[in-house]
Amino acid sequence: MGGVPIRPRRASVAVAALTALLVSGCSGTRDSPAPTPGPAGTSAGPSTPATTPTGDPAAQAAALVATLSDEDLVGQVLMPYAYGDSATKVSPGSAAGNQALAGVDTPAEMIAKYRLGGLILVGFSADDPTKGNQETTNVDNPKQVHELTGGLRAAAGRLAAGPAPFLVGTDQEYGVVTRITDDVTVLPSALAAGAAGDPALTEAAWRAAGTELAAMGINIDFAPVADVLATRSTVIGSRSYGADPKRAAAQVGGAVRGLQAGGVAATLKHFPGHGHSADDSHQDLPVLTQSAAALKSGAWPPFTAGIGAGAMAVMSGHLDARTIDPGTPATFSHKLLTDVLRGQLGFTGVVITDGMNMPPAKRWAPGEAAVRALNAGNDLILMTPNVGQAYDGLLAALRGGSLTRARLVEAVTRVLTMKFRLAALPTAQMSTLNAPAHRAAADALAAGAVTVLRGACGGAARGPITVTSSGGRDGTRSLLTEALTAAGVKVVPSGGTVVHLVGYGDGTADLRADAAVTVAMDTPYVLAKAASPTLLATYSSSRASMTALAAVLAGKARPGGRSPVTVPGLPATTCAT
């Protein structure tokens, strides 16, 4: 917008109807926001947040929306990423990244300039199917994350929307997509929880996880994955709770209840069901060929269960559901997001796009993509590839009429309602991180997951053990060696009973023909080709999972898990229930 004068407007919203009345304001620019009329006729600048009523979050949201200018409204539906591990002090490289992304140097400046509603903390690891759109990382350790989120909230607190807590989100799914791994309780993967088959264990573990995320200042998690693993999708894989819609639904419900009890909003993803295509939306637009009836019965039960459990958010997926809205990614489909998700499934919370820096969303320029996504029924635009273009595009569409004020106000009201709901949830202290009770919850879930798909039901290893693995898994081998030693099993570099580990991305070439025991630490499909007399699955390579595996190998625990996906030629378990 440069220095061109603009006329911000205010929207007055009736609490029940979420309708808006247009009100004139004063002139200003995006970089130097105009004063926002405050309560009782006073003039409150953007650094003086409006006063909101206490009590009902919807009433608080409606009152706050009524004070916001056009620029404030647009900013509240944007949740980009940023470069740098601090809100105000970044490296020259991070400053350059922020300049390209948003024309600013720091995350705090990005929040101020675009009046943002939230920010996502990003990161990547070696075994991460989402690394294709993770442009940077904000995550190092809990102390750093806590300081970063505090700085982000300090910047957001000076905005007109400051009374509503700033959203700080991340993808803490556990398993292959885990942003924060050091000095926190790390749960086993979703597929491991599906193998354990006990929603109460899942709920307890996710309550521990939510408590720790909230303590670090993260108040929305882009989890749990509600996708049913109907195909051998490598991008979803062990991120899913399994192939059975009803069993996965029970798990998703438990994860939602636990996470939100810990003080963090849960996000069901990726609607209408990424697990029903084997293709990767980080590379192209996956196609769902199933009928609407098949999706309703096979893909949507976990979403319905999560909604029933009170999930505050749903993430729309870059997926082409051919029988419902052919050729249109669900992210941009009014039929799927408004008619189906809201109309049929009854979801009333916040709909969030998947990353808008992914190829299916980049077929349009950032501004047009943001407008299309909002008009389809999304309320938050996640990870736009250019913050300034998305912001300007939304503002121009609002003033030009291609984005109605009612739709924008509806979206912002939902976002603010969620924020005020989050404000009422508990927030633990940093001292709760990796607490013994939290580790016990993770351990119990991991122990319940260990599955024997071939061989005796427990006590598989005899004599000294030699732990081997496919390439690049030194850390996991060390975890298992440590756990076996603690369980009283001798581990030798060579010459012992070979226990071979395979994990994410591994195939037949990564198996070992002479292994007495082969263990799948991700999806167990590769076990169909393994020659070992004993086949086990942990579905996860976390410390808790390796501890549970060691107990089974040592004969000190019975492997009670059942494979949540079908492995050709193998039973779900050889252990009688």
Backbone torsions as a table, in degrees:
resi	resn	phi	psi	omega
1	MET	NA	-19.2	179.1
2	GLY	59.6	-135.3	-179.5
3	GLY	-103.3	16.7	-178.8
4	VAL	-72.8	127.2	-179.3
5	PRO	-62.5	142.2	175.6
6	ILE	-129.7	164.6	-177.8
7	ARG	-120.1	92.8	177.4
8	PRO	-63.6	147.5	-179.9
9	ARG	-120.7	162.6	176.1
10	ARG	-113.0	148.0	177.1
11	ALA	-113.9	128.0	177.2
12	SER	-103.2	124.6	-171.1
13	VAL	-117.6	126.9	171.5
14	ALA	-71.9	136.0	-172.6
15	VAL	-59.6	-44.6	-174.8
16	ALA	-77.9	-39.8	-170.9
17	ALA	-94.5	-18.1	-177.6
18	LEU	56.4	41.7	177.4
19	THR	-102.3	156.9	-172.5
20	ALA	-123.0	147.0	172.0
21	LEU	-116.3	136.6	-177.5
22	LEU	-81.1	130.8	-179.5
23	VAL	-129.9	139.2	-179.3
24	SER	-75.5	153.9	178.1
25	GLY	-132.7	-160.8	-179.7
26	CYS	-101.8	165.9	-177.7
27	SER	-84.4	157.9	179.7
28	GLY	-178.3	-169.5	175.8
29	THR	-133.4	167.9	-179.3
30	ARG	-63.3	-40.3	-177.2
31	ASP	-75.2	-26.4	176.0
32	SER	-127.0	82.7	-171.1
33	PRO	-58.0	145.0	178.3
34	ALA	-71.6	154.8	175.8
35	PRO	-60.1	142.0	176.9
36	THR	-102.9	124.1	-179.6
37	PRO	-55.2	128.3	-178.1
38	GLY	-96.4	-175.6	-179.3
39	PRO	-65.9	154.5	176.4
40	ALA	58.9	31.1	173.9
41	GLY	78.0	3.7	-179.8
42	THR	-79.6	165.1	177.4
43	SER	-107.3	114.0	-179.3
44	ALA	-110.8	121.4	177.8
45	GLY	-69.3	172.1	-177.2
46	PRO	-63.7	-18.4	178.6
47	SER	-87.5	0.6	178.3
48	THR	-116.6	93.2	-176.5
49	PRO	-60.5	150.4	179.9
50	ALA	-71.4	156.1	175.4
51	THR	-85.4	134.3	-179.8
52	THR	-121.5	153.2	178.8
53	PRO	-68.9	158.3	175.4
54	THR	-95.1	164.6	177.0
55	GLY	108.5	-123.2	-173.2
56	ASP	-62.5	123.6	-178.7
57	PRO	-59.0	-36.5	179.4
58	ALA	-65.3	-39.5	178.0
59	ALA	-67.5	-40.9	176.6
60	GLN	-60.5	-43.9	-179.7
61	ALA	-63.9	-45.1	-178.9
62	ALA	-62.7	-40.3	179.6
63	ALA	-65.5	-40.2	-179.3
64	LEU	-71.1	-41.5	178.7
65	VAL	-57.0	-36.7	-177.7
66	ALA	-64.1	-15.8	-179.4
67	THR	-99.9	-6.2	-168.6
68	LEU	-90.9	141.6	176.0
69	SER	-78.6	172.8	174.9
70	ASP	-52.5	-47.6	-176.2
71	GLU	-63.6	-39.0	178.0
72	ASP	-65.7	-42.4	-179.7
73	LEU	-61.6	-46.8	-178.8
74	VAL	-62.5	-43.3	-178.8
75	GLY	-61.7	-32.5	-176.6
76	GLN	-68.8	-17.8	-180.0
77	VAL	-97.9	7.6	179.6
78	LEU	-107.8	132.0	177.9
79	MET	-136.9	77.5	-178.3
80	PRO	-82.2	177.6	166.7
81	TYR	-97.2	172.0	177.2
82	ALA	-145.9	163.2	176.9
83	TYR	-95.7	138.6	175.4
84	GLY	117.2	148.0	180.0
85	ASP	-101.7	11.1	175.6
86	SER	-137.7	152.4	-179.1
87	ALA	-71.2	-31.7	-170.9
88	THR	-123.5	-14.7	-178.5
89	LYS	-126.8	114.2	-177.1
90	VAL	-131.2	162.1	178.4
91	SER	-73.0	162.1	176.0
92	PRO	-56.3	-37.1	178.1
93	GLY	-65.0	-41.2	177.7
94	SER	-67.9	-38.7	177.1
95	ALA	-61.0	-41.3	178.2
96	ALA	-63.8	-39.7	177.3
97	GLY	-63.5	-41.7	178.2
98	ASN	-68.1	-34.5	176.8
99	GLN	-62.8	-43.3	179.7
100	ALA	-67.9	-35.1	-177.2
101	LEU	-79.5	-38.4	-169.7
102	ALA	-146.1	2.3	178.8
103	GLY	72.4	26.4	178.7
104	VAL	-136.3	171.2	179.8
105	ASP	-94.1	-37.6	-170.5
106	THR	-125.5	161.3	174.2
107	PRO	-58.5	-39.3	180.0
108	ALA	-62.3	-40.9	177.9
109	GLU	-66.2	-34.0	177.4
110	MET	-64.0	-43.5	178.4
111	ILE	-60.7	-45.9	-177.5
112	ALA	-66.7	-43.9	-174.9
113	LYS	-67.4	-39.4	-174.8
114	TYR	-108.9	5.8	175.3
115	ARG	52.7	47.5	-169.0
116	LEU	-65.0	148.6	175.4
117	GLY	-85.3	-21.5	-178.4
118	GLY	-172.8	176.0	178.6
119	LEU	-146.1	142.1	176.0
120	ILE	-101.8	133.5	174.0
121	LEU	-87.9	128.7	-173.6
122	VAL	-119.2	167.8	180.0
123	GLY	176.4	176.5	-177.9
124	PHE	-155.7	160.3	176.8
125	SER	-139.7	177.7	-174.8
126	ALA	-63.2	-49.3	-178.8
127	ASP	-95.1	74.6	-174.3
128	ASP	-140.1	106.9	-179.5
129	PRO	-69.3	-8.9	179.4
130	THR	-99.0	4.9	-172.2
131	LYS	-66.2	-16.2	-178.8
132	GLY	-63.1	-27.0	179.0
133	ASN	-114.8	16.9	174.7
134	GLN	-94.9	94.4	-172.2
135	GLU	-74.3	-21.8	-175.3
136	THR	-155.0	-170.3	173.7
137	THR	-140.8	140.3	176.3
138	ASN	-111.5	1.7	-166.4
139	VAL	-116.4	126.2	175.7
140	ASP	-125.1	-61.1	-179.2
141	ASN	-149.8	165.5	-175.8
142	PRO	-56.7	-41.7	-179.9
143	LYS	-61.3	-44.8	178.8
144	GLN	-63.1	-42.8	179.3
145	VAL	-62.4	-42.7	179.5
146	HIS	-61.8	-43.3	178.6
147	GLU	-67.1	-39.1	178.1
148	LEU	-63.4	-49.3	-178.3
149	THR	-64.2	-34.9	176.0
150	GLY	-63.7	-40.4	177.6
151	GLY	-67.0	-38.3	177.6
152	LEU	-63.8	-42.0	-179.6
153	ARG	-69.2	-33.8	177.3
154	ALA	-63.3	-41.1	178.1
155	ALA	-66.4	-43.0	-178.3
156	ALA	-70.2	-27.7	-179.2
157	GLY	-64.0	-17.4	179.5
158	ARG	-89.1	-2.6	179.2
159	LEU	-81.1	164.6	176.0
160	ALA	-61.7	-30.0	178.7
161	ALA	-88.6	13.1	-175.5
162	GLY	-55.2	-33.4	179.2
163	PRO	-60.1	-22.2	177.1
164	ALA	-91.8	129.6	-176.5
165	PRO	-57.0	135.9	176.8
166	PHE	-65.4	139.1	178.7
167	LEU	-84.8	126.0	171.3
168	VAL	-122.8	116.4	-176.0
169	GLY	-120.6	168.2	173.2
170	THR	-162.2	170.3	177.3
171	ASP	-99.6	81.1	177.6
172	GLN	-103.4	77.7	-177.6
173	GLU	-84.8	-29.3	-169.8
174	TYR	75.8	148.6	-167.2
175	GLY	91.5	-143.1	-173.2
176	VAL	-70.1	-21.0	176.2
177	VAL	-111.1	92.9	-179.6
178	THR	-140.7	111.0	-174.8
179	ARG	-76.8	-40.1	-176.7
180	ILE	-112.9	118.2	-173.8
181	THR	-121.8	-23.3	-174.5
182	ASP	-90.7	134.3	172.7
183	ASP	61.1	26.4	172.9
184	VAL	-130.1	165.3	174.4
185	THR	-75.8	120.3	-178.9
186	VAL	-104.1	118.3	-180.0
187	LEU	-79.3	158.1	168.8
188	PRO	-69.5	169.4	-175.5
189	SER	-66.0	167.7	175.8
190	ALA	-60.1	-40.3	-179.0
191	LEU	-64.9	-33.3	174.9
192	ALA	-63.5	-42.3	177.0
193	ALA	-62.3	-38.9	176.9
194	GLY	-62.9	-36.5	178.1
195	ALA	-68.6	-38.3	177.4
196	ALA	-65.1	-37.3	171.7
197	GLY	70.3	21.6	-178.5
198	ASP	-123.9	100.3	-178.4
199	PRO	-57.0	-27.8	179.6
200	ALA	-67.3	-39.6	175.6
201	LEU	-64.1	-41.6	179.1
202	THR	-62.5	-45.3	-179.7
203	GLU	-61.7	-43.6	-179.5
204	ALA	-63.9	-42.3	179.9
205	ALA	-65.6	-42.0	-179.4
206	TRP	-73.2	-24.7	172.9
207	ARG	-66.1	-41.7	176.3
208	ALA	-61.7	-44.1	-179.8
209	ALA	-63.4	-44.1	179.5
210	GLY	-63.0	-39.4	178.4
211	THR	-59.8	-42.7	-178.3
212	GLU	-72.2	-38.7	176.9
213	LEU	-62.2	-45.3	179.3
214	ALA	-61.8	-37.9	179.0
215	ALA	-62.2	-32.5	179.1
216	MET	-82.7	-4.4	178.0
217	GLY	96.7	9.9	176.8
218	ILE	-94.2	125.2	-176.3
219	ASN	-117.3	1.8	171.0
220	ILE	-143.0	129.8	179.7
221	ASP	-111.4	131.9	176.8
222	PHE	-84.5	69.5	-178.2
223	ALA	-164.4	157.8	6.0
224	PRO	-86.6	159.9	172.8
225	VAL	-74.0	119.6	-178.4
226	ALA	-99.8	7.9	-178.9
227	ASP	-72.4	131.7	173.7
228	VAL	-81.7	133.8	-176.2
229	LEU	-83.9	74.0	-177.6
230	ALA	-81.4	-15.8	177.8
231	THR	-127.5	173.1	174.9
232	ARG	-86.1	57.5	-179.0
233	SER	-69.8	121.2	177.9
234	THR	-78.8	-25.0	179.7
235	VAL	-76.0	-28.0	175.9
236	ILE	-96.7	-60.7	172.6
237	GLY	44.6	-125.8	-175.8
238	SER	-73.1	0.5	173.1
239	ARG	-74.0	-19.0	179.7
240	SER	-88.1	155.8	176.1
241	TYR	-83.9	-3.9	174.6
242	GLY	139.5	-176.5	-173.7
243	ALA	-93.8	-13.5	-179.6
244	ASP	-93.2	116.2	-174.7
245	PRO	-57.5	-40.9	-177.0
246	LYS	-70.0	-43.3	178.9
247	ARG	-65.8	-41.4	177.6
248	ALA	-63.8	-37.0	180.0
249	ALA	-61.0	-42.5	179.7
250	ALA	-63.7	-38.8	178.6
251	GLN	-66.7	-44.0	179.9
252	VAL	-61.5	-43.1	177.7
253	GLY	-59.3	-41.6	177.8
254	GLY	-64.3	-42.7	179.5
255	ALA	-62.7	-41.6	179.7
256	VAL	-62.9	-48.5	-178.9
257	ARG	-60.8	-43.0	-179.3
258	GLY	-66.2	-48.3	-177.3
259	LEU	-60.1	-45.6	-176.9
260	GLN	-74.9	-27.4	173.3
261	ALA	-65.8	-27.0	177.4
262	GLY	-81.1	-7.2	176.2
263	GLY	105.6	16.7	-175.4
264	VAL	-128.3	134.9	177.7
265	ALA	-68.6	135.0	176.4
266	ALA	-92.2	146.0	179.0
267	THR	-126.3	116.0	177.5
268	LEU	-79.8	130.5	-179.4
269	LYS	-145.6	154.7	3.0
270	HIS	-117.9	106.1	-175.8
271	PHE	-67.7	134.1	13.7
272	PRO	-95.1	14.3	174.0
273	GLY	131.4	89.2	-176.1
274	HIS	-69.2	-24.8	-178.7
275	GLY	-71.2	-7.7	178.3
276	HIS	-90.2	8.1	170.4
277	SER	-137.3	142.0	178.1
278	ALA	-85.7	-6.0	-178.5
279	ASP	-80.7	164.5	-173.2
280	ASP	-111.6	118.0	-179.3
281	SER	-72.6	-7.4	172.5
282	HIS	-77.3	-8.5	-178.9
283	GLN	-120.7	-37.3	-176.9
284	ASP	-154.1	-170.5	-179.5
285	LEU	-99.2	104.2	178.0
286	PRO	-64.8	148.0	-179.0
287	VAL	-111.3	130.5	172.6
288	LEU	-101.3	115.3	-176.6
289	THR	-94.9	-6.0	-176.5
290	GLN	-66.4	151.8	175.8
291	SER	-68.4	163.8	177.4
292	ALA	-60.7	-37.1	179.3
293	ALA	-66.4	-39.9	179.0
294	ALA	-66.4	-38.9	177.0
295	LEU	-66.7	-39.6	-179.7
296	LYS	-60.8	-41.5	-177.2
297	SER	-88.4	-29.0	-172.8
298	GLY	-105.0	-22.8	-175.9
299	ALA	-114.3	-30.4	-169.0
300	TRP	-93.1	-15.6	179.0
301	PRO	-53.4	-42.0	177.4
302	PRO	-64.9	-33.7	176.5
303	PHE	-66.9	-43.1	178.6
304	THR	-62.3	-41.0	178.7
305	ALA	-65.3	-41.4	178.7
306	GLY	-65.1	-39.6	176.4
307	ILE	-63.5	-42.9	178.5
308	GLY	-63.3	-29.7	178.6
309	ALA	-79.9	-5.0	176.1
310	GLY	98.5	17.8	-179.3
311	ALA	-52.6	132.1	-177.0
312	MET	-79.8	-20.9	-174.6
313	ALA	-143.8	155.2	172.3
314	VAL	-131.6	136.9	176.6
315	MET	-98.4	128.8	175.4
316	SER	-81.0	142.6	-176.8
317	GLY	-102.4	152.6	173.5
318	HIS	-81.4	77.5	-173.1
319	LEU	-135.3	135.9	-179.7
320	ASP	-97.5	98.7	177.7
321	ALA	-85.2	93.3	-168.6
322	ARG	-60.4	-31.6	-176.5
323	THR	-86.8	-4.2	-179.7
324	ILE	-113.2	-49.9	179.4
325	ASP	-146.2	75.5	-171.2
326	PRO	-59.1	133.9	175.6
327	GLY	85.1	-7.6	-178.0
328	THR	-110.0	119.0	175.6
329	PRO	-56.3	139.8	-177.5
330	ALA	-54.0	-31.8	177.7
331	THR	-55.2	-28.8	-175.8
332	PHE	-115.4	17.5	-174.9
333	SER	-104.3	111.3	175.8
334	HIS	-63.8	-36.4	-179.9
335	LYS	-60.1	-44.5	-176.4
336	LEU	-77.6	-43.3	-174.3
337	LEU	-82.7	-39.0	-177.3
338	THR	-94.7	-49.7	-177.2
339	ASP	-73.1	-43.5	-175.4
340	VAL	-89.1	-61.0	-174.4
341	LEU	-60.8	-46.7	-179.9
342	ARG	-85.5	-46.8	-174.7
343	GLY	-71.5	-47.1	-176.3
344	GLN	-90.0	-43.7	-177.1
345	LEU	-87.2	-12.4	173.1
346	GLY	76.0	23.7	-179.3
347	PHE	-77.0	131.3	-178.0
348	THR	-118.0	1.3	-177.2
349	GLY	-88.8	-150.7	-173.7
350	VAL	-91.4	128.1	173.7
351	VAL	-100.1	128.2	-175.4
352	ILE	-118.6	136.1	176.7
353	THR	-70.3	154.2	163.5
354	ASP	-69.3	174.9	-175.2
355	GLY	-54.4	124.3	-179.0
356	MET	-80.5	0.0	174.0
357	ASN	-95.0	12.0	176.4
358	MET	-90.1	151.4	-172.6
359	PRO	-51.4	-43.8	-178.7
360	PRO	-61.4	-26.9	179.7
361	ALA	-88.7	-18.6	-176.8
362	LYS	-87.2	8.3	173.6
363	ARG	-68.7	-17.6	174.1
364	TRP	-116.2	155.5	174.6
365	ALA	-63.4	154.5	-174.2
366	PRO	-53.4	-39.2	-179.9
367	GLY	-67.1	-48.4	179.8
368	GLU	-65.1	-39.7	178.9
369	ALA	-61.2	-41.7	179.6
370	ALA	-64.0	-41.9	179.5
371	VAL	-65.3	-45.7	179.4
372	ARG	-60.5	-42.3	-178.9
373	ALA	-65.0	-42.3	179.8
374	LEU	-66.4	-43.0	179.6
375	ASN	-64.8	-28.1	178.8
376	ALA	-71.7	-25.2	179.9
377	GLY	131.6	-0.4	173.6
378	ASN	-70.8	150.7	177.9
379	ASP	-112.1	-20.7	177.8
380	LEU	-131.2	133.4	179.0
381	ILE	-99.8	114.6	-172.4
382	LEU	-100.5	130.7	168.9
383	MET	58.0	48.6	173.0
384	THR	-60.5	143.7	179.8
385	PRO	-74.7	-11.1	175.4
386	ASN	-151.0	109.3	-173.3
387	VAL	-66.1	-44.0	-178.9
388	GLY	-61.6	-43.6	-179.9
389	GLN	-67.1	-39.0	177.5
390	ALA	-64.8	-44.5	-179.9
391	TYR	-62.3	-50.5	-178.8
392	ASP	-64.2	-37.5	179.2
393	GLY	-64.3	-42.5	178.4
394	LEU	-66.1	-42.1	-179.4
395	LEU	-65.2	-42.4	178.5
396	ALA	-65.2	-40.1	179.3
397	ALA	-65.7	-37.3	177.7
398	LEU	-62.8	-44.4	-177.6
399	ARG	-79.2	-24.0	178.4
400	GLY	-89.6	-13.0	175.9
401	GLY	99.3	-7.3	179.4
402	SER	-77.8	-14.2	169.0
403	LEU	-122.4	114.5	-176.0
404	THR	-75.4	151.1	178.0
405	ARG	-62.7	-36.7	-179.9
406	ALA	-61.6	-41.3	180.0
407	ARG	-66.7	-42.0	179.1
408	LEU	-65.7	-44.7	-179.9
409	VAL	-63.9	-39.5	177.0
410	GLU	-59.6	-45.9	-180.0
411	ALA	-62.7	-48.7	-178.3
412	VAL	-63.9	-38.3	179.5
413	THR	-63.7	-39.4	176.6
414	ARG	-64.0	-44.8	-179.6
415	VAL	-60.9	-46.4	-178.5
416	LEU	-68.6	-34.9	176.5
417	THR	-61.2	-44.2	177.2
418	MET	-62.0	-41.5	179.8
419	LYS	-60.7	-43.4	180.0
420	PHE	-70.6	-31.1	173.3
421	ARG	-63.3	-42.4	179.3
422	LEU	-64.2	-34.5	-179.1
423	ALA	-61.7	-25.2	-177.9
424	ALA	-89.4	-6.1	-178.8
425	LEU	-85.2	158.0	-177.3
426	PRO	-70.2	150.7	173.9
427	THR	-130.2	117.8	-177.2
428	ALA	-81.3	170.1	177.2
429	GLN	-86.5	160.3	179.4
430	MET	-61.3	-22.6	-179.6
431	SER	-65.8	-14.5	179.6
432	THR	-79.3	-12.3	-177.7
433	LEU	-61.1	131.0	177.4
434	ASN	58.3	32.7	180.0
435	ALA	-67.0	152.5	180.0
436	PRO	-53.6	-41.2	-180.0
437	ALA	-65.3	-35.6	178.0
438	HIS	-68.6	-43.5	178.0
439	ARG	-63.0	-36.1	178.6
440	ALA	-63.5	-37.7	178.5
441	ALA	-66.6	-41.5	177.4
442	ALA	-66.4	-40.6	-179.9
443	ASP	-63.1	-41.2	-178.9
444	ALA	-64.4	-40.3	179.4
445	LEU	-67.3	-43.1	179.7
446	ALA	-64.8	-39.7	-179.6
447	ALA	-65.1	-37.9	179.1
448	GLY	-69.8	-16.5	-174.8
449	ALA	-86.3	-27.9	-171.7
450	VAL	-58.3	126.1	-173.0
451	THR	-123.7	136.8	171.9
452	VAL	-105.5	118.7	-178.4
453	LEU	-101.5	-12.8	172.5
454	ARG	-155.1	139.4	176.8
455	GLY	105.2	-174.4	-176.6
456	ALA	-68.6	155.2	-178.0
457	CYS	-86.1	75.6	177.1
458	GLY	106.8	156.7	178.6
459	GLY	61.6	41.7	-172.3
460	ALA	-71.2	-30.4	-173.0
461	ALA	-96.6	137.3	178.1
462	ARG	-122.1	138.7	177.5
463	GLY	71.3	-168.8	177.8
464	PRO	-59.1	148.5	-178.3
465	ILE	-113.8	138.8	169.4
466	THR	-111.4	119.6	-178.5
467	VAL	-93.5	124.0	175.8
468	THR	-125.9	170.7	179.9
469	SER	-160.2	169.4	168.3
470	SER	-68.0	170.0	-172.4
471	GLY	-60.5	148.0	171.8
472	GLY	78.5	19.8	-176.5
473	ARG	-120.6	38.1	-179.0
474	ASP	-60.1	-41.2	-178.7
475	GLY	-63.2	-40.7	-179.6
476	THR	-69.8	-40.1	176.4
477	ARG	-60.3	-38.7	178.5
478	SER	-65.4	-40.5	178.4
479	LEU	-61.3	-45.4	-179.4
480	LEU	-67.9	-40.6	177.8
481	THR	-59.2	-45.3	178.8
482	GLU	-61.3	-43.8	-178.3
483	ALA	-68.7	-39.1	177.4
484	LEU	-63.9	-42.9	179.1
485	THR	-61.5	-42.3	178.3
486	ALA	-64.6	-27.8	179.2
487	ALA	-85.9	2.6	176.9
488	GLY	88.8	16.8	180.0
489	VAL	-101.6	131.8	177.9
490	LYS	-76.9	131.5	177.7
491	VAL	-115.1	129.0	-178.2
492	VAL	-122.4	151.6	-177.5
493	PRO	-62.6	-32.2	-179.9
494	SER	-158.3	162.3	175.9
495	GLY	87.9	-5.7	179.3
496	GLY	-94.6	-175.6	174.0
497	THR	-65.8	119.7	-172.7
498	VAL	-80.6	120.7	171.0
499	VAL	-109.2	114.7	-172.2
500	HIS	-109.2	130.1	-177.4
501	LEU	-104.0	133.5	172.1
502	VAL	-127.6	149.6	-174.9
503	GLY	-141.2	-151.2	-174.4
504	TYR	-57.2	128.5	176.5
505	GLY	84.6	-5.2	-177.5
506	ASP	-79.7	149.9	178.8
507	GLY	-131.9	-163.9	-176.5
508	THR	-55.8	-37.5	-178.0
509	ALA	-66.0	-16.6	-178.9
510	ASP	-92.5	-1.7	178.1
511	LEU	-79.2	163.9	178.8
512	ARG	-123.6	119.9	-172.7
513	ALA	-64.0	-32.3	-175.8
514	ASP	-94.4	9.0	-179.3
515	ALA	-71.6	132.7	175.0
516	ALA	-74.6	-33.0	-179.5
517	VAL	-133.2	129.6	172.2
518	THR	-115.6	133.4	-175.4
519	VAL	-120.6	124.0	175.8
520	ALA	-91.5	121.1	-178.1
521	MET	-103.5	12.0	174.1
522	ASP	-140.5	-142.1	174.6
523	THR	-60.5	144.1	-172.1
524	PRO	-90.9	9.6	-174.4
525	TYR	-57.2	-35.3	-176.8
526	VAL	-62.6	-21.0	-179.4
527	LEU	-65.3	-21.6	178.8
528	ALA	-60.8	-23.4	-178.3
529	LYS	-103.6	0.8	-176.4
530	ALA	-83.1	140.3	-178.3
531	ALA	-93.1	-6.6	-175.3
532	SER	-59.4	142.4	176.6
533	PRO	-67.7	-21.3	177.1
534	THR	-124.3	128.2	178.9
535	LEU	-122.7	126.3	179.2
536	LEU	-124.6	159.4	174.9
537	ALA	-137.9	134.0	172.2
538	THR	-111.7	-19.9	178.5
539	TYR	66.3	5.7	-173.5
540	SER	-161.4	150.8	178.6
541	SER	-112.9	20.7	-180.0
542	SER	-67.3	164.1	176.6
543	ARG	-57.9	-42.0	179.7
544	ALA	-61.5	-39.2	-179.5
545	SER	-68.9	-39.1	178.6
546	MET	-69.8	-33.4	175.6
547	THR	-65.3	-42.7	178.6
548	ALA	-65.2	-40.3	178.4
549	LEU	-62.8	-42.8	179.9
550	ALA	-60.7	-39.2	179.8
551	ALA	-64.3	-37.5	177.9
552	VAL	-69.3	-45.6	-179.8
553	LEU	-62.2	-33.9	-179.6
554	ALA	-80.4	-4.3	-178.5
555	GLY	77.2	17.4	-177.9
556	LYS	-98.8	-5.7	179.1
557	ALA	-145.9	150.6	179.3
558	ARG	-96.7	129.8	-179.8
559	PRO	-77.7	100.8	-173.7
560	GLY	-97.1	5.1	-178.4
561	GLY	-75.4	161.7	175.2
562	ARG	-129.2	132.1	-178.3
563	SER	-58.9	125.5	-179.9
564	PRO	-82.9	1.8	174.2
565	VAL	-132.2	156.3	-179.8
566	THR	-84.2	128.1	175.2
567	VAL	-109.2	117.0	-175.9
568	PRO	-53.4	129.8	176.9
569	GLY	82.4	-0.6	-178.1
570	LEU	-127.1	147.8	176.4
571	PRO	-78.4	168.6	175.6
572	ALA	-66.5	-28.2	175.4
573	THR	-166.7	152.9	173.2
574	THR	-99.8	-1.8	178.7
575	CYS	-89.5	126.1	178.9
576	ALA	-66.6	141.2	179.5
577	THR	-86.0	NA	NA
